[in-house]
Amino acid sequence: HQTTEDCLYLIHRLCTRDKINSILDIGTGTGLLSLGAAALGCKHVMACDFNLLAVKTTLNNIRLNGFEDQVLAFQARGEQIMGIPCDLLVANIHYDVMRYMIESPFLLEKKWFILSGLLNSEAKKVLTSLSKKNVHIIERRCPDGIWNTILGKPLT
């Protein structure tokens, strides 16, 4: 999917240019983004999904790829675990969940964030909300003209 590709591109860019030791992947699904981060050398990857089947699939993929020491998969609601400290927050999720997450004060505690899975109208709402916060939007990707991925960081 376009959002997965865009997230992987940005994770790769951040992991190769900056020191990213920990990632919180909210809405991990199959764990692809978490596995990609681990393959890029991220030492502590937390893969979370509210769907138990997704977590079981991610656990299986972690084992198949030999990342048991780097990736921890667990079931939780994304908006309830925003307080977990990490260098990079990745959320490739539905707007209905993301709109609550971006209001969390914990977003501003992350070094970087990637917000994805957004249609154009949803991305506009997210960007409007973020414009009221002390953050810098580095990039908005939408190569297919439909799905949006946003890379940002809090201003310090």
C-alpha positions in Angstrom: 0.0 0.0 0.0 1.2 3.5 -0.7 1.2 4.5 3.0 3.3 1.5 3.9 5.8 2.4 1.2 5.9 6.0 2.3 6.4 5.1 6.0 9.2 2.6 5.1 10.9 5.3 3.0 10.8 7.8 5.9 11.9 5.3 8.5 14.8 4.4 6.3 15.7 8.0 5.8 15.5 8.8 9.6 17.4 5.6 10.6 20.2 6.2 8.2 20.6 10.0 8.9 19.8 10.2 12.6 20.2 8.0 15.6 16.9 6.3 16.1 17.2 3.8 19.0 13.5 3.3 19.8 10.3 3.2 17.7 6.7 2.9 18.7 4.7 1.5 15.8 1.0 2.1 16.5 -1.4 0.1 14.3 1.4 -2.3 13.3 -0.8 -4.8 11.4 1.5 -7.5 10.1 4.5 -5.7 11.7 6.1 -4.7 8.4 7.2 -1.2 9.5 8.5 -2.6 12.8 10.5 -5.3 11.0 11.9 -2.7 8.6 13.0 -0.5 11.5 14.7 -3.5 13.2 16.4 -4.4 9.9 17.7 -0.9 9.7 19.3 -1.3 13.1 16.8 0.2 15.5 17.4 -1.6 18.8 14.1 -1.2 20.5 10.9 -1.5 18.4 7.5 -1.7 20.0 4.8 -2.9 17.7 1.2 -2.3 18.9 -2.2 -3.1 17.5 -5.6 -3.2 19.0 -6.5 -6.2 16.8 -5.3 -9.4 18.5 -5.0 -11.3 15.2 -2.7 -8.5 13.9 -0.5 -8.9 17.0 -0.4 -12.7 16.6 0.6 -12.2 12.9 3.3 -9.7 13.9 4.7 -12.1 16.6 4.9 -14.8 13.9 6.7 -12.4 11.5 9.1 -11.4 14.2 10.0 -15.0 14.8 10.3 -15.8 11.1 12.7 -12.9 10.6 14.8 -13.4 13.8 14.0 -10.1 15.5 12.9 -11.4 18.8 15.6 -9.4 20.6 14.6 -6.1 18.9 10.8 -6.1 18.4 8.2 -6.4 21.1 4.6 -6.9 19.8 1.6 -6.3 22.1 -2.1 -5.5 22.0 -3.2 -2.1 23.1 -5.2 1.0 22.0 -2.9 3.5 20.3 -4.3 6.5 22.1 -3.7 4.8 25.5 0.0 4.1 25.0 1.2 7.5 23.6 3.1 8.1 26.8 5.6 5.3 26.1 9.0 7.1 25.5 10.5 6.6 22.0 12.6 8.4 19.5 10.1 7.9 16.6 6.4 7.4 16.7 4.9 5.8 13.6 1.1 5.6 13.2 -0.2 4.3 10.0 -3.8 4.1 11.1 -7.4 5.3 10.5 -8.1 9.0 11.0 -10.7 8.2 13.6 -8.0 6.9 16.0 -5.3 9.4 14.9 -7.4 12.5 15.6 -7.3 11.6 19.4 -3.6 10.7 19.3 -2.5 14.0 17.8 -4.2 15.8 20.7 -2.1 13.9 23.2 0.6 16.0 24.9 2.8 12.9 24.6 3.2 13.6 20.8 5.4 16.5 21.7 7.7 14.3 23.7 8.8 12.3 20.7 11.9 13.2 18.7 10.1 12.4 15.4 6.7 11.3 14.3 5.3 9.8 11.1 1.5 10.0 10.7 0.1 8.0 7.8 -3.1 6.4 6.4 -4.7 9.7 5.8 -6.9 10.7 2.8 -6.5 14.2 1.5 -9.3 15.7 3.6 -8.1 13.9 6.7 -4.5 15.0 6.2 -5.7 18.6 5.9 -7.5 18.3 9.3 -4.4 16.7 10.9 -2.1 19.5 9.5 -4.5 22.1 10.8 -4.5 20.6 14.3 -0.7 20.2 14.2 -0.3 23.9 13.1 -1.7 24.8 16.6 1.1 22.9 18.3 4.8 23.5 18.6 5.8 21.2 15.8 7.6 21.4 12.5 6.3 19.5 9.5 9.3 18.3 7.6 7.4 16.6 4.7 4.0 15.6 3.5 4.1 12.7 1.0 1.2 12.0 -1.3 2.7 10.5 -4.5 -0.5 8.8 -5.6 -2.6 11.9 -5.0 -4.8 10.0 -2.5 -3.0 8.7 0.6 -0.9 11.0 2.8 2.0 10.5 5.1 3.4 13.3 7.3 6.8 13.5 8.8 7.3 16.0 11.7 9.1 16.8 14.9 8.5 18.9 17.9 10.2 22.2 18.0 12.6 22.5 21.0 
